[in-house]
């Protein structure tokens, strides 16, 4: 494969990744602010952002840590938030599964919402894209976003230390969660799942160290799947 | 927060490894095994199943009557994020309303 097309595929990926920066910058900054506010050190905050790079689950883990949940429940809840990425992995596999192992490892590390969405959209538009270009495009999208994600977490963490108590920064976390969930509501099944999750969690707040949330999540997942199956049955 | 530094790094480390395993999963398998339909469906619902359960007690159970400023800010975030189909718009709107409310009620 000529290096020039690979390079232009990488640059095309960077171009498609750039618009996401508008969204990534405030989100990353916010994580930095709330992580410091919650009591993490600067190193721990950056460790989270660089090693985990998954915003929603980082916020989820942080919230449960503020509530002093048991470590096992923190891990389960945060990883559950990330389970959707197994779906991204499955969607990317037919396109990138033939790439060398080191490239697939790199794609795995950088397989987040935006890199997945932009890449799958491009692969669908250009079905005859060679494998090396597909990999280069994916890495281009990730290369546009990841530096902003990491550096603006740092900015947020440095600012966060200076914000006084009266600003009630901790409430920004629920606002962020709600803003993450609302755009995911795409059908009645999603409404039902979100509703069951909220109601069951409220009923089980008395359960110790985050365990009520897991029961709520399992009930909600079951509800979502059932309602969706039922709706498909009606349409058929 | 009452975890030792070791425990916090343990949480970060396991989340990093676990998240990577999830992201790499199908890319790592030889051949292109399709994901079973029921499993795909369940995976699709995981964020919607976890996040509302996490946020509902934060907004609603802080005392018998939820704080009106918090409630209005939360509703604004949902409405704007839903209409705009965008996380950041919802966050900005919710935060703006929250601080406007705190300021108006003299809390700030």
Contacts between the chains, C-beta under 8 A, distances in Angstrom:
chain1	res1	chain2	res2	distance
A	22	B	88	6.9
A	23	B	86	7.1
A	23	B	87	6.3
A	23	B	88	4.7
A	26	B	88	5.4
A	26	B	91	6.5
A	26	B	92	7.3
A	27	B	87	6.8
A	27	B	88	6.6
A	27	B	91	7.5
A	30	B	91	7.0
A	38	B	1	5.9
A	39	B	1	4.3
A	40	B	1	7.9
A	40	B	8	6.8
A	41	B	5	7.6
A	44	B	5	7.7
A	44	B	8	5.4
A	44	B	9	7.0
A	44	B	12	6.6
A	47	B	9	7.1
A	47	B	12	5.0
A	48	B	12	5.4
A	48	B	15	7.8
A	51	B	12	6.1
A	51	B	13	7.4
A	51	B	15	7.7
A	51	B	16	3.7
A	52	B	12	6.8
A	52	B	15	5.0
A	52	B	16	5.1
A	52	B	19	5.5
A	53	B	19	7.8
A	54	B	19	5.4
A	56	B	47	6.4
A	56	B	51	6.9
A	57	B	15	6.9
A	57	B	19	6.7
A	60	B	50	6.8
A	60	B	51	7.2
A	60	B	54	6.2
A	61	B	11	6.5
A	61	B	15	6.2
A	63	B	54	6.1
A	63	B	58	7.5
A	64	B	54	7.8
A	65	B	1	5.3
A	65	B	3	6.6
A	65	B	8	7.6
A	65	B	11	7.3
A	66	B	1	6.0
A	68	B	1	6.7
A	68	B	2	5.3
A	68	B	3	7.9
A	71	B	3	7.5
A	71	B	7	6.3
A	71	B	10	7.1
A	71	B	11	6.1
A	74	B	11	5.9
A	75	B	11	6.7
A	75	B	14	5.5
A	75	B	15	6.5
A	75	B	18	6.9
A	77	B	50	6.1
A	77	B	54	7.3
A	78	B	15	5.5
A	79	B	15	6.9
A	79	B	18	4.8
A	79	B	19	6.9
A	79	B	22	7.0
A	80	B	46	5.4
A	80	B	49	7.6
A	80	B	50	5.1
A	81	B	46	6.7
A	81	B	47	5.7
A	81	B	50	5.2
A	81	B	51	6.9
A	82	B	18	7.5
A	82	B	19	5.0
A	82	B	22	5.3
A	82	B	23	7.7
A	83	B	22	6.2
A	83	B	43	5.3
A	83	B	46	4.3
A	84	B	43	5.5
A	84	B	44	6.5
A	84	B	46	5.4
A	84	B	47	5.8
A	85	B	19	7.4
A	85	B	22	5.1
A	85	B	23	4.8
A	86	B	22	5.1
A	86	B	23	7.7
A	86	B	25	5.1
A	86	B	26	6.8
A	86	B	35	7.5
A	86	B	43	5.6
A	87	B	35	6.9
A	87	B	40	6.1
A	87	B	43	4.7
A	87	B	44	6.4
A	88	B	23	7.1
A	89	B	22	7.2
A	89	B	23	5.7
A	89	B	24	6.5
A	89	B	25	4.8
A	89	B	26	4.0
A	89	B	27	5.2
A	90	B	25	7.6
A	90	B	26	4.1
A	90	B	34	7.3
A	90	B	35	4.1
A	90	B	40	7.3
A	92	B	26	7.4
A	92	B	27	6.0
A	93	B	26	4.3
A	93	B	27	5.4
A	93	B	29	7.0
A	93	B	32	5.4
A	94	B	32	4.9
A	96	B	27	6.2
A	97	B	26	7.9
A	97	B	27	6.4
A	97	B	29	7.7
A	97	B	31	7.6
A	97	B	32	5.5
A	104	B	24	7.2
A	104	B	27	4.8
A	104	B	28	6.6
A	105	B	24	6.9
A	107	B	27	6.0
A	108	B	20	6.0
A	108	B	23	4.8
A	108	B	24	3.2
A	108	B	27	5.5
A	108	B	28	7.0
A	109	B	20	6.0
A	109	B	23	7.1
A	109	B	24	7.8
A	111	B	23	4.0
A	111	B	24	7.5
A	111	B	27	7.5
A	112	B	23	7.8
A	166	B	107	7.1
A	166	B	108	6.0
A	167	B	99	7.7
A	167	B	102	7.8
A	167	B	108	7.0
A	168	B	98	7.9
A	168	B	102	6.9
A	168	B	107	7.7
A	171	B	58	7.8
A	171	B	70	6.0
A	171	B	73	7.4
A	171	B	98	6.3
A	172	B	91	7.9
A	172	B	95	6.1
A	172	B	98	7.6
A	173	B	58	7.2
A	174	B	55	4.8
A	174	B	58	4.2
A	174	B	59	5.4
A	174	B	70	7.9
A	174	B	74	6.3
A	175	B	73	6.2
A	175	B	74	6.6
A	175	B	77	4.7
A	175	B	90	7.7
A	175	B	91	6.1
A	175	B	94	3.8
A	175	B	95	6.0
A	175	B	98	6.6
A	176	B	87	7.8
A	176	B	91	5.6
A	177	B	51	5.1
A	177	B	54	6.1
A	177	B	55	4.2
A	177	B	58	7.9
A	178	B	55	5.7
A	178	B	59	7.8
A	178	B	74	5.7
A	178	B	77	4.5
A	178	B	78	4.9
A	178	B	81	6.8
A	178	B	90	6.8
A	178	B	94	6.8
A	179	B	77	4.9
A	179	B	78	7.6
A	179	B	80	7.7
A	179	B	81	4.1
A	179	B	87	4.8
A	179	B	88	7.5
A	179	B	89	7.7
A	179	B	90	3.1
A	179	B	91	4.5
A	179	B	94	6.4
A	180	B	47	7.4
A	180	B	51	6.1
A	180	B	81	7.7
A	180	B	87	5.4
A	181	B	47	7.2
A	181	B	48	6.4
A	181	B	51	4.7
A	181	B	52	5.8
A	181	B	55	7.3
A	181	B	78	7.7
A	181	B	81	7.9
A	182	B	77	7.4
A	182	B	78	4.8
A	182	B	79	7.7
A	182	B	81	3.7
A	182	B	82	4.0
A	182	B	90	5.9
A	183	B	81	5.6
A	183	B	82	6.6
A	183	B	84	7.8
A	183	B	85	4.7
A	183	B	86	6.3
A	183	B	87	6.4
A	183	B	90	7.6
A	184	B	47	5.9
A	184	B	48	5.2
A	185	B	48	7.2
A	185	B	82	6.4
A	189	B	45	7.6
A	190	B	45	7.5
A	190	B	48	5.2
A	193	B	45	5.3
A	193	B	48	4.8
A	193	B	49	5.3
A	194	B	48	5.2
A	194	B	49	7.9
A	194	B	52	4.4
A	195	B	52	7.6
A	196	B	49	8.0
A	197	B	48	7.1
A	197	B	49	5.2
A	197	B	50	7.0
A	197	B	51	7.6
A	197	B	52	4.2
A	197	B	53	4.0
A	197	B	56	7.6
A	198	B	52	4.3
A	198	B	53	6.0
A	198	B	55	7.5
A	198	B	56	3.8
A	199	B	56	7.5
A	200	B	53	6.7
A	201	B	52	7.4
A	201	B	53	3.3
A	201	B	54	7.1
A	201	B	56	5.3
A	201	B	57	6.1
A	202	B	56	5.1
A	202	B	57	6.0
A	202	B	60	6.4
A	202	B	61	6.5
A	205	B	57	5.0
A	205	B	61	5.9
A	212	B	53	7.9
A	213	B	50	7.2
A	213	B	53	5.0
A	213	B	54	6.0
A	216	B	49	7.8
A	216	B	53	3.8
A	217	B	46	7.6
A	217	B	49	4.6
A	217	B	50	4.6
A	217	B	53	5.8
A	218	B	49	7.6
A	220	B	45	7.1
A	220	B	48	7.1
A	220	B	49	3.6
A	220	B	50	7.8
A	220	B	52	7.4
A	220	B	53	6.7
A	221	B	42	5.6
A	221	B	45	4.9
A	221	B	46	6.5
A	221	B	49	4.3
A	224	B	41	8.0
A	224	B	44	7.9
A	224	B	45	3.7
A	224	B	48	6.5
A	224	B	49	6.4
A	225	B	38	7.2
A	225	B	41	5.1
A	225	B	42	5.8
A	225	B	45	6.3
A	228	B	41	6.4
A	229	B	41	7.7
